[in-house]
Each structure stands twice: as structure tokens, then as C-alpha cells.
Amino acid sequence: MKIYLDTIGCRLNQSEIETFAQQFRAVGHEIVASPEQADLAVVNTCAVTAQAAADSRKTIRRIARAGVDDIAVTGCWVTLEPQKARAIPGVARVVSNDHKGGLVSQILDLPQEIFDREPLVREPLPGARLRTRAFIKVQDGCDNRCTFCITTVARGAGRSRPAGEVLQDIQLALDGGAQEVVLTGVHLGSWGNELSPRRHLRHLIETILTRTNVPRLRLSSLEPWNLDAEFFDLWQDRRLCRHLHLPLQSGCNATLRRMARKTTQASFAALVEAARQAAPDIAITTDLIVGFPGESEAEFTKSLAFVQQMAFTGGHVFTYSPRTGTAAARMPNQVPHQTRKARNARMRQVIAQSAQRYRMQFLNQTRQVLWESAVKLGPDGWQVSGLTDNYLRVQAYAPQHLWNQLSNVRLTALHPDGLEGVLLTE
């Protein structure tokens, strides 16, 4: 059977879709690059914002229009609104998050044990989802109660995967040729909290670096209250990518309290300073929400000033989107939509300026790049694009297709989304 897989949203969803691919392949099925080629499709949906939920529905309908009449849907949007998912033409199966682990065995009517016996090496998904990096799920669920977040409802309580399972997945990814592994989870920093004996994420990272030869290990989003200064000693190992994604959400203490975020301006600034002391070239990116209920112009101004002070190297700026079932959706003083949009533009401008200043530091330096794509072939060779360990997007020309290879590159110029470079020959 030919199967098309698609996902919307976070890196955790990407990791899960890669696991589905691995399981389908283990029993002889083929993963294809487009729905037009498929007998069956699986879509992993998202609900973190209203736009993500809308994108999930659009993706399912697009696949149905391509001629697939056997679509299995799962993920956060499906878990929250299963009846709406079932009503979409072409949807044959609706699988909630708490049954997602057995999705492939349910579809194929096979015992789960088949997939646990001899897992195959991980391979990148074909087509638009082709990735060089392997996203490894180490944790699911979240015990925080941020007032804006619907994900905790959709994903449930925090659960950590045992270190042995994580190591097995990483080794399979390395056997499949992965040059970079990304650890993912809903609340990644809580890994180990409920294990006995209690463990910390740094213990898992130390184990991975000690027991595997992973060329690059990257961490996905980490809540700032899960980290301390000791955590940054991990960056003594150069294989740990010098990139931290620390969701701030707001730079105003009053707004943070309404969000029920367990951080303040002072504690967040101290954490960023500790990270930069331990790894001076580290990239620190963030998530921000503008137009949160009750956010006055004065609060937004404070948030904007703090974000300028932090000098983030990039980030996602979200216009607040009320999610039914969250505390924030019921709060008074909802900010007018046009005001939210205007604040989004102002915040994005600040992030873009600090990102550009960060990139400028690396002009005329040599960095190692992992090539993710070859965009086109022209007179100067292949135009290739990839990432440094500190998350700089680099474009260069190469004499051959360099997908999933590491190269030393001299960074020569800025471009709107990153840097241009010249490959260095050995």
C-alpha cells in the first residue's frame, strides 16, 4: 500500500509522523511524496492557534481533493474536535492523542508488538517533508497551566519516555544517516520529573552524548523555569548545538502573571545572561504573544522594551488567539483584533532587527553547515541551503548536490533570512 503522511505544527508532530513512517515501512508499505500517489493518508493535526486548526482542516480537505478517500487523522485538533474531523469528506478514521501510539497497528489491524520487535532505521520522509534532521520524541504532555494554552488539554499530563527507548531511536536515526538529532516534547524540560528515581533533562543529554556518536544534538523548546546555571555546563561538548529556544511569551511581569507563566523579567534575563556566559556565540530564540487579554499599551511597551534588551536571535510572534476551553478566553478586556495585529508588526520588527545584528557578528567567519536542501541548479552550480549549529540559515553554491552533508563555509554576506557563504575545499 502507498501511504502519504502530512503534519501541521510543532516538531513533536514531525517526530510522531516519522515514527508512523518507520512502522508502515517495517511491514512492507511505501511512503510516497504526494497524496495523488497514495491509497491512504495520515494527517497529524495542530490546535495551538486558531490558524493552526484552520490549516489542519485545509490540509485534510486538500488531500481528499487529490483523490484519497481513506484518510486517518490524529493530533491535537482532532482530539479537541473529533466530530468536526469526522464530518470532513474522506476522513475514515479519527484517532485521539491518547491512542496515537497505536495508530499504525489500528489501521493495519496488526498487533503493536510487531513494530516493537525489530524497528527499522529512520529515513527522511519524501517530498515536501524531506528533512535532514531526525526529530526524536522524548516526552509528551504538560503539567503547566498557562492560561492561553490548549495543548495541555489536548496532550494530557506530562510523561517521559525511558532513556533506553530514546537511545534506541537515536541510534536508528544515526544508522539511517542522520547528522543531527533534535530532542522534542510538549514540555521537554520536564523530562524525568515523574521517573523513579527522579531525573533531569541534563541527565538524558549527558547519556546521549556519552553513549552515542551523534554529530549534532539540538534541543527544541525549553521553558525557562526548568533550567539553571549548571545546565549550561553541557555546552562544553561541542556536539550540543549552540541554540536555545526559550519561550518568553511576554516581557511584562503583569502580563506574565495573567498568563500563569512561572518566570519574570529578572529571572529570564539572568538565565539568558548565564547561557551567554557559558556559550558566548549561542543563539537564543523565543516565542511571544501580543494582544493577550488585558494587555494595555503600557504593558505592551514594557514587553517591547524587554524584548529589545534581550536581543533575541529570532523568534515567533503570535497574535493572541482565544482558544475555547482556556482560562484566557474567558478573561475580560480582550484586546481589539486590529490592535493585536499592529502590535504583532511592531514586535516582529524588533525581533528582525536583533536577528540581523546577531548574524552580522559572523560575517567573514567559518562555520560548519548541515545542508538541508538544494534549491536549483544554475551556472554557478547547485544553490544549497542549510543550518549552522547556532541556527544561522546559510545559502551557498556547490558543484554537486550536498543534501545531508556537513561542510565548512566562509560566511560572506547577509541576506533577508540569513547569510550567504562560500564552500571551503579541504
C-alpha positions as CSV (number, residue, x, y, z in Angstrom):
1,M,0.0,0.0,0.0
2,K,1.2,3.5,-0.8
3,I,0.8,6.0,2.1
4,Y,1.1,9.8,2.3
5,L,1.9,11.4,5.6
6,D,1.5,15.1,6.5
7,T,1.7,17.1,9.7
8,I,0.9,20.6,10.9
9,G,2.5,22.4,13.8
10,C,5.3,21.5,16.2
11,R,8.5,19.4,16.0
12,L,6.8,16.8,18.2
13,N,4.2,16.3,15.5
14,Q,7.0,15.9,13.0
15,S,8.7,13.3,15.2
16,E,5.5,11.3,15.5
17,I,4.9,11.4,11.8
18,E,8.4,10.0,11.2
19,T,7.6,7.2,13.7
20,F,4.4,6.3,11.7
21,A,6.6,6.2,8.5
22,Q,9.0,3.8,10.2
23,Q,6.2,1.5,11.3
24,F,4.5,1.4,8.0
25,R,7.8,0.6,6.2
26,A,8.5,-2.1,8.8
27,V,5.6,-4.2,7.4
28,G,6.3,-3.5,3.7
29,H,4.3,-0.4,2.9
30,E,5.7,2.5,0.8
31,I,5.7,6.2,1.9
32,V,5.0,8.5,-1.1
33,A,5.7,12.1,-1.7
34,S,2.3,13.4,-2.7
35,P,-1.4,12.5,-2.0
36,E,-2.0,11.9,-5.7
37,Q,0.2,8.8,-5.4
38,A,-1.5,7.4,-2.2
39,D,-4.0,4.8,-1.3
40,L,-4.1,6.0,2.3
41,A,-3.2,9.3,4.1
42,V,-2.4,10.1,7.7
43,V,-2.5,13.7,9.0
44,N,-1.2,14.8,12.3
45,T,-3.1,18.0,13.2
46,C,-2.4,21.0,15.5
47,A,-4.6,23.3,17.5
48,V,-2.1,25.7,19.2
49,T,-3.8,28.6,17.5
50,A,-7.0,29.1,15.5
51,Q,-4.9,29.4,12.4
52,A,-3.2,26.1,13.1
53,A,-6.6,24.4,13.5
54,A,-7.7,26.0,10.2
55,D,-4.5,24.8,8.5
56,S,-5.2,21.3,9.8
57,R,-8.7,21.3,8.2
58,K,-7.4,22.7,4.9
59,T,-4.7,20.1,4.7
60,I,-7.2,17.2,5.2
61,R,-9.5,18.7,2.5
62,R,-6.6,19.2,0.1
63,I,-5.7,15.5,0.4
64,A,-9.3,14.5,-0.1
65,R,-9.4,16.7,-3.3
66,A,-6.3,14.8,-4.5
67,G,-8.4,11.6,-4.6
68,V,-7.6,10.0,-1.3
69,D,-10.8,8.6,0.3
70,D,-9.1,6.8,3.1
71,I,-7.7,9.4,5.5
72,A,-6.7,8.8,9.1
73,V,-6.5,12.0,11.2
74,T,-4.9,12.4,14.6
75,G,-3.3,15.1,16.7
76,C,-4.4,18.0,18.9
77,W,-7.2,19.5,16.8
78,V,-8.7,16.0,16.2
79,T,-8.5,15.3,19.9
80,L,-10.4,18.6,20.8
81,E,-12.9,18.5,18.0
82,P,-13.4,14.8,16.8
83,Q,-16.9,15.4,15.5
84,K,-15.8,18.2,13.2
85,A,-12.9,16.0,12.0
86,R,-15.3,13.1,11.2
87,A,-17.5,15.4,9.2
88,I,-14.8,16.2,6.6
89,P,-15.2,14.2,3.4
90,G,-12.6,11.5,3.0
91,V,-11.9,11.1,6.8
92,A,-12.3,7.4,7.6
93,R,-10.5,7.2,11.0
94,V,-10.2,9.7,13.8
95,V,-7.5,8.8,16.4
96,S,-7.1,10.9,19.5
97,N,-3.8,11.7,21.1
98,D,-4.1,9.2,23.8
99,H,-4.4,6.4,21.2
100,K,-1.9,7.8,18.8
101,G,0.8,5.4,19.8
102,G,-1.2,2.5,18.3
103,L,-2.4,4.3,15.2
104,V,-0.5,2.2,12.7
105,S,-1.4,-1.1,14.3
106,Q,-5.1,0.1,14.4
107,I,-5.1,1.0,10.7
108,L,-3.4,-2.2,9.6
109,D,-5.1,-4.4,12.2
110,L,-1.8,-5.8,13.4
111,P,-0.5,-6.3,17.0
112,Q,1.6,-3.5,18.3
113,E,4.4,-6.0,19.2
114,I,5.3,-6.4,15.5
115,F,6.5,-2.8,15.4
116,D,8.4,-3.1,18.7
117,R,10.5,-6.2,17.8
118,E,12.9,-5.1,15.1
119,P,12.4,-1.4,14.3
120,L,13.9,-0.2,11.0
121,V,16.4,2.7,10.7
122,R,14.7,6.0,10.3
123,E,14.5,7.5,6.8
124,P,13.6,11.1,5.9
125,L,10.1,11.5,4.6
126,P,9.9,12.0,0.8
127,G,8.6,15.1,-0.9
128,A,8.0,18.5,0.8
129,R,8.6,16.9,4.3
130,L,12.2,15.8,3.3
131,R,14.3,16.5,6.4
132,T,18.0,16.0,7.2
133,R,17.4,16.3,11.0
134,A,15.8,13.5,13.0
135,F,13.2,14.7,15.5
136,I,13.2,12.3,18.4
137,K,10.2,12.4,20.9
138,V,11.4,12.1,24.4
139,Q,8.4,13.4,26.3
140,D,4.7,14.1,25.8
141,G,2.1,16.1,27.7
142,C,2.4,19.1,30.1
143,D,1.6,19.8,33.7
144,N,1.8,23.6,33.4
145,R,-1.5,25.5,33.2
146,C,-0.6,28.6,31.1
147,T,-3.9,30.3,30.7
148,F,-3.7,30.7,26.9
149,C,-2.6,27.1,26.1
150,I,-5.0,24.5,24.7
151,T,-2.2,22.0,24.2
152,T,-2.2,20.8,27.8
153,V,-5.9,19.9,27.3
154,A,-5.2,18.1,24.0
155,R,-2.0,16.3,25.2
156,G,-2.7,15.5,28.8
157,A,-0.3,15.2,31.7
158,G,3.4,15.1,31.3
159,R,5.0,11.7,30.5
160,S,8.7,10.9,30.0
161,R,10.0,8.2,27.7
162,P,12.7,6.0,29.3
163,A,16.2,6.8,28.4
164,G,16.8,3.4,26.8
165,E,13.9,3.9,24.3
166,V,15.3,7.4,23.4
167,L,18.8,6.0,22.9
168,Q,17.4,3.2,20.6
169,D,15.5,5.8,18.5
170,I,18.6,8.0,18.2
171,Q,20.8,5.0,17.2
172,L,18.3,4.1,14.5
173,A,18.4,7.7,13.2
174,L,22.2,7.6,13.1
175,D,22.1,4.2,11.4
176,G,19.9,5.9,8.8
177,G,22.4,8.6,8.1
178,A,21.1,11.4,10.3
179,Q,23.8,14.1,11.0
180,E,21.6,16.0,13.6
181,V,19.2,14.8,16.2
182,V,16.6,17.1,17.7
183,L,15.0,16.2,21.1
184,T,11.3,17.1,21.2
185,G,8.4,17.2,23.6
186,V,5.4,19.2,24.7
187,H,7.3,20.2,27.8
188,L,10.8,19.0,27.0
189,G,12.4,20.5,30.1
190,S,10.2,18.4,32.4
191,W,11.7,15.1,31.1
192,G,12.4,12.8,34.1
193,N,10.2,14.6,36.6
194,E,7.9,11.6,37.2
195,L,10.5,8.9,36.8
196,S,11.8,6.9,39.8
197,P,14.4,7.9,40.7
198,R,13.6,11.5,39.6
199,R,15.8,12.7,36.8
200,H,16.5,15.9,34.9
201,L,16.8,16.6,31.2
202,R,20.5,17.3,31.6
203,H,21.0,13.6,32.7
204,L,19.4,12.4,29.4
205,I,21.6,14.8,27.4
206,E,24.7,13.6,29.2
207,T,23.7,10.0,28.5
208,I,23.1,10.6,24.8
209,L,26.4,12.5,24.4
210,T,28.3,9.7,26.3
211,R,26.7,6.7,24.7
212,T,26.2,7.7,21.0
213,N,28.4,9.3,18.4
214,V,25.7,11.8,17.3
215,P,27.5,14.5,15.3
216,R,25.0,17.2,16.4
217,L,22.4,17.2,19.2
218,R,19.8,20.0,19.2
219,L,17.2,20.8,21.8
220,S,13.8,22.1,20.9
221,S,11.7,24.5,23.0
222,L,12.6,24.7,26.8
223,E,10.6,26.5,29.4
224,P,12.9,28.9,31.2
225,W,11.9,27.7,34.7
226,N,13.3,24.2,34.0
227,L,16.9,25.4,33.6
228,D,19.6,26.6,36.0
229,A,23.2,27.8,35.5
230,E,24.5,24.3,35.9
231,F,22.6,23.2,32.9
232,F,24.8,25.3,30.6
233,D,27.9,23.3,31.5
234,L,26.6,20.8,28.9
235,W,27.8,23.1,26.2
236,Q,31.4,22.1,26.9
237,D,30.6,19.3,24.4
238,R,30.7,21.0,21.0
239,R,28.3,18.4,19.6
240,L,25.5,20.1,21.6
241,C,24.2,22.8,19.2
242,R,24.6,26.3,20.5
243,H,21.0,27.2,20.2
244,L,18.3,27.6,22.9
245,H,14.6,28.3,22.2
246,L,13.2,29.8,25.4
247,P,9.6,30.9,25.1
248,L,9.1,34.2,26.9
249,Q,5.5,34.9,25.7
250,S,5.6,38.5,27.2
251,G,8.2,40.8,28.5
252,C,5.9,42.4,31.0
253,N,5.6,40.9,34.5
254,A,1.9,41.8,34.9
255,T,1.0,40.1,31.6
256,L,3.1,37.1,32.6
257,R,1.1,36.7,35.8
258,R,-2.1,36.6,33.9
259,M,-0.6,34.0,31.6
260,A,0.4,32.0,34.7
261,R,3.9,31.8,33.4
262,K,6.5,30.8,36.0
263,T,9.0,33.4,35.1
264,T,9.7,37.1,35.5
265,Q,11.7,39.7,33.6
266,A,14.5,39.4,36.2
267,S,14.7,35.6,36.3
268,F,14.5,35.3,32.5
269,A,17.3,37.9,32.0
270,A,19.5,36.2,34.5
271,L,19.0,32.9,32.6
272,V,19.9,34.4,29.3
273,E,23.0,36.0,30.8
274,A,24.1,32.7,32.2
275,A,23.6,31.0,28.9
276,R,25.7,33.6,27.1
277,Q,28.4,33.4,29.6
278,A,28.7,29.7,29.2
279,A,28.5,29.8,25.3
280,P,29.2,33.3,24.1
281,D,28.0,32.6,20.5
282,I,24.8,30.9,21.5
283,A,21.6,31.7,19.6
284,I,18.7,32.4,21.8
285,T,15.3,32.4,20.1
286,T,11.8,32.8,21.7
287,D,8.0,32.8,21.3
288,L,6.0,35.9,22.1
289,I,2.2,36.5,22.3
290,V,0.9,40.0,21.6
291,G,-2.6,41.3,22.4
292,F,-3.1,39.0,25.4
293,P,-6.3,39.9,27.3
294,G,-5.8,42.9,29.4
295,E,-2.6,43.9,27.7
296,S,-2.6,47.7,27.8
297,E,-0.5,49.9,25.7
298,A,1.8,50.5,28.7
299,E,2.2,46.7,29.2
300,F,2.9,46.2,25.6
301,T,5.5,49.0,25.7
302,K,7.2,47.3,28.6
303,S,7.2,44.0,26.8
304,L,8.6,45.5,23.6
305,A,11.5,47.2,25.6
306,F,12.4,44.0,27.4
307,V,12.5,42.1,24.1
308,Q,14.8,44.7,22.7
309,Q,17.0,44.3,25.8
310,M,17.2,40.5,25.4
311,A,18.5,40.9,21.8
312,F,16.9,37.6,20.6
313,T,18.4,36.0,17.5
314,G,15.0,35.1,16.2
315,G,11.5,34.2,17.3
316,H,7.9,33.5,16.6
317,V,5.4,36.3,17.3
318,F,1.9,35.2,17.7
319,T,-1.2,37.4,17.7
320,Y,-3.3,36.2,20.6
321,S,-5.9,33.8,19.5
322,P,-8.7,32.8,22.0
323,R,-8.9,29.0,22.4
324,T,-12.2,27.7,23.8
325,G,-11.5,25.8,27.0
326,T,-8.7,28.0,28.2
327,A,-8.9,30.5,31.1
328,A,-7.7,33.3,28.9
329,A,-10.6,33.0,26.5
330,R,-12.9,33.9,29.5
331,M,-10.9,36.9,30.7
332,P,-12.2,40.4,30.5
333,N,-10.6,43.2,28.4
334,Q,-10.0,41.3,25.3
335,V,-7.8,43.4,23.0
336,P,-9.3,44.6,19.7
337,H,-8.1,42.5,16.8
338,Q,-6.6,45.5,14.9
339,T,-4.6,46.5,17.9
340,R,-3.3,42.9,18.2
341,K,-2.2,43.0,14.5
342,A,-0.5,46.3,14.9
343,R,1.4,45.1,18.0
344,N,2.5,42.0,16.1
345,A,4.1,44.0,13.4
346,R,6.0,46.2,15.9
347,M,7.2,43.2,17.8
348,R,8.3,41.4,14.6
349,Q,10.3,44.4,13.6
350,V,12.2,44.4,16.9
351,I,12.9,40.7,16.5
352,A,14.1,41.1,12.9
353,Q,16.5,43.9,13.9
354,S,18.1,41.9,16.7
355,A,18.3,38.8,14.5
356,Q,20.2,40.8,11.8
357,R,22.6,42.2,14.4
358,Y,23.4,38.7,15.6
359,R,24.0,37.5,12.0
360,M,26.4,40.4,11.4
361,Q,28.8,39.0,14.1
362,F,29.6,36.0,11.9
363,L,30.5,37.8,8.7
364,N,33.9,36.5,7.4
365,Q,33.9,33.7,9.9
366,T,34.0,30.0,9.0
367,R,31.1,27.8,10.3
368,Q,30.1,24.2,9.7
369,V,26.7,23.9,7.8
370,L,24.4,20.9,7.5
371,W,22.8,21.2,4.1
372,E,19.1,20.6,4.1
373,S,18.1,21.4,0.5
374,A,19.3,22.1,-3.0
375,V,17.0,24.7,-4.4
376,K,18.1,24.9,-8.0
377,L,20.9,24.2,-10.4
378,G,22.4,27.1,-12.3
379,P,25.6,28.3,-14.0
380,D,27.4,28.5,-10.6
381,G,26.2,25.0,-9.5
382,W,23.6,23.9,-7.0
383,Q,22.1,26.6,-4.8
384,V,22.2,24.8,-1.4
385,S,20.6,25.9,1.9
386,G,21.3,24.7,5.4
387,L,21.9,25.5,9.1
388,T,24.9,26.1,11.3
389,D,24.8,24.6,14.8
390,N,23.8,28.1,16.2
391,Y,20.8,28.1,13.8
392,L,22.0,30.5,11.1
393,R,20.4,29.9,7.8
394,V,23.1,29.8,5.1
395,Q,22.9,29.7,1.3
396,A,25.8,28.9,-1.0
397,Y,26.7,27.4,-4.4
398,A,28.1,23.9,-4.6
399,P,29.4,21.8,-7.5
400,Q,27.2,18.9,-6.5
401,H,24.0,18.2,-4.5
402,L,25.1,18.3,-0.9
403,W,21.9,17.2,0.9
404,N,22.6,15.9,4.5
405,Q,26.3,16.7,4.4
406,L,28.3,18.9,6.7
407,S,30.7,21.4,5.1
408,N,32.9,24.3,6.3
409,V,31.6,27.6,4.9
410,R,33.0,31.1,5.0
411,L,30.2,33.5,5.6
412,T,30.4,36.4,3.2
413,A,27.2,38.4,3.1
414,L,23.8,39.0,4.7
415,H,20.5,38.1,3.0
416,P,17.0,38.7,4.4
417,D,16.7,35.4,6.1
418,G,20.3,34.5,7.0
419,L,23.7,34.6,5.4
420,E,25.4,33.8,2.1
421,G,28.6,31.8,2.1
422,V,31.4,30.2,0.1
423,L,32.2,26.5,0.5
424,L,35.8,25.8,1.6
425,T,37.6,22.9,0.0
426,E,39.6,20.5,2.1
